[in-house]
Amino acid sequence: MTEPTEAAELTSLDGNPFVTKSPLAFSLPPFGEIRPEHYGPAFNTGMEQHRAEVEAVAASAEPPTFENTLVALERSGQLLSRASATFFGTSSALATSEVQAIQEEYAPKLTAHSDAILLDSRLYERIRAVRDDTAQMGALDPESRHLVERYLTEFTVAGAGLDDAAKERLRELNAALATLTTRFEQRLLADANDLAVLVDDVTELDGLTAGEMSAAGEAAREHGHDGSYLISLVLPTNHPHLASLTNRALRRRLHDAQRARGSRGNEHDTSALVLEIVRLRAERARLLGYATHAAAALADSTAGSPERVRERLAPMARAAAANARKEQAALEAEAGNSIEAHDWAFYSNRVRATTYHVDTAAMRPYFEAERVLRDGIFFAAERLYGLTFHDRPDLPGYHPDVRVFEVREDGAPIGLYLLDLYTRDTKKGGAWMTSLVHQSSLLDEPNAVVTNNLNVPKPAKGEPTLLTYDEVNTFFHEFGHALHGLLARVTYPHFAGTRVFRDFVEYPSQVNEMWMLWPEVLANYAIHHETGEPMPKDLVDSLIASRSWGEGFATSEYLAAALLDQAWHALDVDQAASVTDVGAFERAALEEAALANPLVPPRYSSTYFAHAFAYAYDAQYYAYIWSEVLDADTVAWFTENGGLTRENGDRYRRYVIGIGGAADPLASYREFRGRDADPRHLLERRGLL
């Protein structure tokens, strides 16, 4: 193929599947037709079209109205939205070299495109004029009034009121940060793959299940190491295999590999990226009129300020650290000697077994993935919301491992649920939910299409996928996000699904975790995959009795990461410029938070803290425990009101997951609960009272 032909192909939209709305059911992207080379032209033309549509609004000579300004903006950019939702909804699960190259090229371009809109003073003035028009605002329905307020706040926080010189520098900073965070994500994936632990002697894997060893053997074979075993790394510091591996030397190797990511001084090192990201974020915050990036990031959140976050987290940190020290004493008594970080999970399981008679490894045969999905996760959703899930093998997923389900409510179709369960080299670590299609009545998109991604090792063909206790919990959690995306019903795409405050979005997913051990649900899915016997009642009772065990560690490692995130983003411009050693800064921050226990490292250390430096949780990793206050209070409500009933599900849906971002979340919570959330329920759950 000649060079001119290649250039023409790269700029042409002929045959590009993003040009029109997908013809597939529920507007599912036509993955069978989409190729990487389609994204560039779709992004380029999509941005051109969007700019023209927005310019027509900004330059209009007509007096600003809700229809000609807010509604027009909501209708704009549909080609770009289709391409972006598909690309960014799958890029973390399909991080091939081609996809990563596209992401690196277009992240700054798309950021600049967004800036051009958010920093347009003409749009800002039109939106302000609508908001200040009392008659107009009074005639709008509540969701429409909320849309005006949200647009005005978002434009203000983005910098629309800055002068031209400041806006130009802001654009430069945003573009640079988009590039840097993309590089952080890519280097982390590359280093995690490079650090995967290769084991040649099968006896070293003692303690792993047959399924886990099979998955490690299959991973090694795929990488050209027939006869060996490859343990892939996971995103958090503590790898799940540390709880069961009896070989201490291998536990150390695995833990050291997890901790080394991004900090080895090689081409994948992320330390310099961390420092540059922090410096540029601090400069951007000052430009926007805030003392720190944390202050800027939390200005538009339910928390409101970093001071409120620290006020809530600091006392928890001290109590959690004290609990962790008590747990450490129990672990060392169990071990008969002092322990190290790579021993903690192993001896924690031992204590759980000896003190509470809980053996999480013995639970795995009862957690077969298909039963967990159909008879646990789907079962609870049916009881609460009347949902049923039906395989659609005729609809294409974006990877052969992806399964597509049609979701129906009381028999009527309401959307699609895509499940991507297994780990692979091109999938980034962790677990997540994304939306490929956003529901919006304004855009005549009645249903949503959502995905769940996990990173479960894939066993050899014909062998069952047995999940760990933590993987089952994660599955229920991520499905809570999926329900939020599926069940929200809004007029404007701005409010679709999980488009809510960052420190609120985790709340519905955390609530859904409660059904994992709810007796009616557990009895329906926790069935031995070979014998067909239900999980023994004494095992369940012991598990419930042991729930508070390990909370000192769990709360400490989480708060260490959350407060580390706050520490990085509490730096002003001069302070950020003075930091030159990532490790030294991290150690000092953990000391200040009273969480510098080497046996309890933060859930994410700085050089692999993707939430803070790639995943848009910067200065907002606290959101999980902030949301958990609402979650624990909601669990108490369900418990007090009969639990798993359609009536309860309908009320929760009406005030929480059914409204998307279309109303103030805390006001809606007060309507649901009849009061503000009581933090006592969270403190009891975490053993902090």
Secondary structure as GFF3:
##gff-version 3
##sequence-region A 1 689
A	DSSP	alpha_helix	3	11	.	.	.	ID=ss1
A	DSSP	three_ten_helix	25	27	.	.	.	ID=ss2
A	DSSP	three_ten_helix	36	38	.	.	.	ID=ss3
A	DSSP	alpha_helix	39	58	.	.	.	ID=ss4
A	DSSP	pi_helix	66	71	.	.	.	ID=ss5
A	DSSP	alpha_helix	72	75	.	.	.	ID=ss6
A	DSSP	alpha_helix	78	90	.	.	.	ID=ss7
A	DSSP	alpha_helix	97	118	.	.	.	ID=ss8
A	DSSP	alpha_helix	121	132	.	.	.	ID=ss9
A	DSSP	alpha_helix	134	139	.	.	.	ID=ss10
A	DSSP	alpha_helix	142	158	.	.	.	ID=ss11
A	DSSP	alpha_helix	164	194	.	.	.	ID=ss12
A	DSSP	beta_strand	197	199	.	.	.	ID=ss13
A	DSSP	three_ten_helix	202	205	.	.	.	ID=ss14
A	DSSP	alpha_helix	210	222	.	.	.	ID=ss15
A	DSSP	beta_strand	229	231	.	.	.	ID=ss16
A	DSSP	three_ten_helix	240	243	.	.	.	ID=ss17
A	DSSP	alpha_helix	248	260	.	.	.	ID=ss18
A	DSSP	alpha_helix	271	287	.	.	.	ID=ss19
A	DSSP	alpha_helix	293	298	.	.	.	ID=ss20
A	DSSP	alpha_helix	306	335	.	.	.	ID=ss21
A	DSSP	three_ten_helix	341	343	.	.	.	ID=ss22
A	DSSP	alpha_helix	344	356	.	.	.	ID=ss23
A	DSSP	alpha_helix	360	363	.	.	.	ID=ss24
A	DSSP	three_ten_helix	364	366	.	.	.	ID=ss25
A	DSSP	alpha_helix	369	371	.	.	.	ID=ss26
A	DSSP	pi_helix	372	377	.	.	.	ID=ss27
A	DSSP	alpha_helix	378	385	.	.	.	ID=ss28
A	DSSP	beta_strand	387	391	.	.	.	ID=ss29
A	DSSP	beta_strand	403	409	.	.	.	ID=ss30
A	DSSP	beta_strand	412	422	.	.	.	ID=ss31
A	DSSP	beta_strand	432	437	.	.	.	ID=ss32
A	DSSP	beta_strand	448	456	.	.	.	ID=ss33
A	DSSP	alpha_helix	469	487	.	.	.	ID=ss34
A	DSSP	three_ten_helix	493	495	.	.	.	ID=ss35
A	DSSP	alpha_helix	502	512	.	.	.	ID=ss36
A	DSSP	three_ten_helix	513	516	.	.	.	ID=ss37
A	DSSP	alpha_helix	519	525	.	.	.	ID=ss38
A	DSSP	alpha_helix	537	545	.	.	.	ID=ss39
A	DSSP	alpha_helix	551	569	.	.	.	ID=ss40
A	DSSP	alpha_helix	573	578	.	.	.	ID=ss41
A	DSSP	alpha_helix	582	592	.	.	.	ID=ss42
A	DSSP	three_ten_helix	606	608	.	.	.	ID=ss43
A	DSSP	alpha_helix	610	613	.	.	.	ID=ss44
A	DSSP	alpha_helix	623	640	.	.	.	ID=ss45
A	DSSP	alpha_helix	646	652	.	.	.	ID=ss46
A	DSSP	pi_helix	653	657	.	.	.	ID=ss47
A	DSSP	alpha_helix	665	673	.	.	.	ID=ss48
A	DSSP	alpha_helix	680	685	.	.	.	ID=ss49
###
